Amino acid sequence: MPSLIPLGLAGLALLCGGAAAQDIYSCVDARGRTITADRPIPECSDRTQRELSRNGLVKRQLGPSLTAHEQAAQDEKDRQAAEIRAREAEDKRRDRALLLRYPTRAVHDQERVAALLQIDEVIKASSKRRGELADQRKAIASELEFYAKDTSKAPASLKRRLEENEGSVAVQQKFIADQEQEKKRVNLRFDEELAKLKQLWVMVSPPANPGASTTKIGKN
């Protein structure tokens, strides 16, 4: 049970003097009374308590108990802090992986060129297909000349070939436009990586040796 004692080192020393004495909790309650006990003091749950060792030294301070609202706010604060720490750890991990993949500017530039070249090859193949469709369109147009006066008399198969051709051309045009956008995205990604890598390369590069550039002049 908590007990009331007057302020002063003598009373505290008496409580802590025994070799087998337990740690002591001490606080000043709302009425200004100093209370000590061998366990956290309920009367001081709304204020700071001191935990004292057997020799009377302060081991730690216990903060006041939080209300439900205060505890929820503290939990949210702790959650946000944990998220920040997790993001920082993930950023460091990503930076290390980036450095391992691109130890030099030349390696990064080479991979950019390879990525863009791959997209260009896809565009080249699609452009070739679009040329083939253009030739087909000319052949269809040549057949349609027989029905120039009344296109409604053109065979259904010929009309269907024309529609299919126009649809295929539209698909290829959209595909090429998408690949051009992909090239922009690739360049943007490499630009962002390069900006970050420039900072990382500086951080991992050894400091320049001032004496390394000294020119030695030999005797004739």
C-alpha positions as CSV (number, residue, x, y, z in Angstrom):
1,M,0.0,0.0,0.0
2,P,1.3,3.5,-0.8
3,S,2.4,5.5,2.3
4,L,2.8,9.2,3.0
5,I,6.2,10.4,4.2
6,P,7.6,13.9,4.7
7,L,10.0,15.3,2.0
8,G,13.7,14.9,2.7
9,L,16.5,12.5,2.1
10,A,16.3,11.0,5.6
11,G,12.9,9.4,5.0
12,L,13.9,8.2,1.5
13,A,17.2,6.8,2.7
14,L,15.4,4.9,5.4
15,L,13.2,3.2,2.8
16,C,16.0,2.4,0.5
17,G,18.6,1.6,3.1
18,G,18.0,-2.2,3.5
19,A,20.0,-4.4,1.3
20,A,17.0,-6.4,0.4
21,A,14.8,-3.4,-0.3
22,Q,12.8,-3.3,-3.5
23,D,12.8,-0.4,-6.0
24,I,10.8,2.6,-4.8
25,Y,8.2,4.6,-6.7
26,S,7.8,8.2,-5.7
27,C,5.6,11.1,-6.7
28,V,3.9,14.2,-5.5
29,D,0.1,13.9,-5.7
30,A,-2.5,16.6,-6.6
31,R,-2.6,17.7,-2.9
32,G,1.2,18.3,-2.8
33,R,1.9,15.2,-0.8
34,T,5.0,13.0,-1.5
35,I,3.9,9.4,-1.8
36,T,6.2,6.4,-2.0
37,A,5.4,2.7,-2.7
38,D,7.0,-0.5,-4.0
39,R,4.9,-0.4,-7.1
40,P,3.5,2.3,-9.5
41,I,1.2,4.6,-7.5
42,P,-2.4,4.8,-8.6
43,E,-2.9,8.2,-7.0
44,C,-0.2,9.6,-9.4
45,S,-1.5,8.0,-12.6
46,D,-2.1,11.5,-14.0
47,R,1.4,12.8,-13.3
48,T,5.1,11.8,-13.5
49,Q,6.4,9.2,-11.1
50,R,10.1,8.4,-10.4
51,E,11.4,4.9,-10.0
52,L,14.3,4.8,-7.6
53,S,16.9,2.1,-7.2
54,R,17.8,0.6,-3.8
55,N,20.5,3.3,-3.3
56,G,18.1,6.1,-3.9
57,L,19.1,6.9,-7.5
58,V,16.5,7.7,-10.1
59,K,16.3,4.8,-12.6
60,R,13.6,6.2,-14.8
61,Q,10.6,8.4,-14.9
62,L,7.1,7.1,-15.7
63,G,4.9,9.4,-17.6
64,P,1.2,9.9,-16.7
65,S,-1.3,7.4,-17.9
66,L,-3.0,8.5,-21.2
67,T,-6.7,8.8,-21.8
68,A,-8.2,6.8,-24.6
69,H,-8.1,9.8,-26.9
70,E,-4.5,10.6,-25.9
71,Q,-3.5,6.9,-26.4
72,A,-5.1,6.8,-29.8
73,A,-3.2,10.0,-30.8
74,Q,0.1,8.5,-29.5
75,D,-0.6,5.2,-31.3
76,E,-1.1,7.2,-34.5
77,K,2.0,9.2,-34.0
78,D,4.0,5.9,-33.4
79,R,2.4,4.4,-36.5
80,Q,3.5,7.4,-38.6
81,A,7.0,7.3,-37.2
82,A,7.2,3.6,-38.0
83,E,6.1,4.2,-41.6
84,I,8.8,6.9,-41.9
85,R,11.4,4.5,-40.6
86,A,10.2,1.8,-43.0
87,R,10.3,4.2,-46.0
88,E,13.8,5.4,-45.1
89,A,15.0,1.8,-44.8
90,E,13.4,0.9,-48.2
91,D,15.0,4.0,-49.8
92,K,18.4,2.9,-48.5
93,R,17.8,-0.6,-49.8
94,R,16.8,0.7,-53.2
95,D,19.8,3.0,-53.3
96,R,22.1,0.1,-52.6
97,A,20.5,-2.0,-55.3
98,L,20.8,0.9,-57.7
99,L,24.5,1.3,-57.0
100,L,25.1,-2.5,-57.4
101,R,23.3,-2.4,-60.8
102,Y,25.0,0.8,-62.1
103,P,28.4,1.2,-60.5
104,T,29.4,3.7,-63.2
105,R,27.9,6.2,-65.6
106,A,29.0,4.1,-68.6
107,V,27.0,1.1,-67.4
108,H,23.9,3.2,-66.9
109,D,24.2,4.8,-70.3
110,Q,24.7,1.4,-72.0
111,E,21.6,0.0,-70.5
112,R,19.6,3.1,-71.6
113,V,20.7,2.6,-75.1
114,A,19.9,-1.1,-75.1
115,A,16.4,-0.4,-73.7
116,L,15.6,2.3,-76.3
117,L,17.1,0.1,-79.1
118,Q,14.7,-2.7,-78.1
119,I,11.7,-0.4,-78.4
120,D,13.0,0.9,-81.8
121,E,13.1,-2.6,-83.1
122,V,9.5,-3.1,-82.1
123,I,8.5,0.1,-83.8
124,K,10.5,-0.9,-86.9
125,A,8.6,-4.2,-87.1
126,S,5.3,-2.4,-86.7
127,S,6.2,0.2,-89.4
128,K,7.1,-2.7,-91.7
129,R,3.6,-4.2,-91.1
130,R,2.0,-0.8,-91.7
131,G,3.8,-0.7,-95.1
132,E,2.4,-4.1,-96.0
133,L,-1.1,-2.9,-95.1
134,A,-0.6,0.1,-97.3
135,D,0.3,-2.1,-100.2
136,Q,-2.8,-4.2,-99.5
137,R,-4.9,-1.0,-99.4
138,K,-3.6,-0.1,-102.9
139,A,-4.6,-3.5,-104.2
140,I,-8.1,-3.2,-102.7
141,A,-8.5,0.3,-104.1
142,S,-7.5,-1.0,-107.5
143,E,-10.3,-3.5,-107.3
144,L,-12.8,-0.9,-106.1
145,E,-12.2,1.2,-109.2
146,F,-14.5,-1.2,-111.1
147,Y,-17.3,-0.1,-108.8
148,A,-16.4,3.6,-108.7
149,K,-19.8,4.7,-110.1
150,D,-21.7,2.6,-107.6
151,T,-19.7,1.3,-104.6
152,S,-22.8,-0.5,-103.3
153,K,-22.3,-3.0,-106.0
154,A,-18.9,-4.0,-104.7
155,P,-18.7,-7.6,-103.4
156,A,-19.2,-8.0,-99.6
157,S,-15.8,-9.8,-99.5
158,L,-14.1,-6.8,-101.0
159,K,-15.8,-4.5,-98.5
160,R,-14.8,-6.8,-95.6
161,R,-11.2,-6.8,-96.8
162,L,-11.2,-3.0,-96.8
163,E,-12.7,-2.7,-93.3
164,E,-10.2,-5.3,-92.0
165,N,-7.3,-3.4,-93.6
166,E,-8.4,0.0,-92.2
167,G,-8.8,-1.7,-88.7
168,S,-5.3,-3.2,-88.9
169,V,-3.8,0.1,-89.9
170,A,-5.5,1.8,-86.9
171,V,-4.1,-0.9,-84.6
172,Q,-0.6,-0.5,-85.9
173,Q,-0.7,3.3,-85.7
174,K,-1.9,3.1,-82.1
175,F,0.8,0.6,-81.3
176,I,3.5,2.8,-82.7
177,A,2.2,5.8,-80.8
178,D,2.2,3.7,-77.6
179,Q,5.8,2.7,-78.2
180,E,6.8,6.3,-78.7
181,Q,5.3,7.1,-75.4
182,E,7.1,4.2,-73.9
183,K,10.4,5.6,-75.1
184,K,9.6,8.8,-73.3
185,R,8.8,6.9,-70.1
186,V,12.1,5.0,-70.4
187,N,14.1,8.1,-70.9
188,L,12.4,9.8,-68.0
189,R,13.1,6.8,-65.8
190,F,16.8,6.8,-66.7
191,D,17.0,10.5,-66.2
192,E,15.6,10.2,-62.7
193,E,17.9,7.3,-61.9
194,L,20.9,9.3,-63.3
195,A,20.1,12.2,-61.0
196,K,20.0,9.9,-58.0
197,L,23.1,8.0,-59.1
198,K,25.1,11.2,-59.4
199,Q,24.5,11.8,-55.7
200,L,25.3,8.2,-54.8
201,W,28.5,8.0,-56.8
202,V,29.8,11.1,-55.1
203,M,29.0,9.6,-51.7
204,V,30.8,6.3,-52.4
205,S,33.8,7.8,-54.3
206,P,37.0,8.1,-52.3
207,P,38.2,11.7,-51.6
208,A,40.6,13.0,-54.1
209,N,44.3,12.9,-53.1
210,P,45.7,16.4,-53.3
211,G,49.2,15.0,-53.9
212,A,48.1,12.7,-56.7
213,S,48.2,15.4,-59.3
214,T,51.7,16.6,-58.4
215,T,54.0,16.4,-61.4
216,K,57.5,15.0,-60.9
217,I,60.2,16.6,-62.9
218,G,63.1,14.3,-63.6
219,K,66.7,15.4,-64.0
220,N,68.2,15.7,-67.4
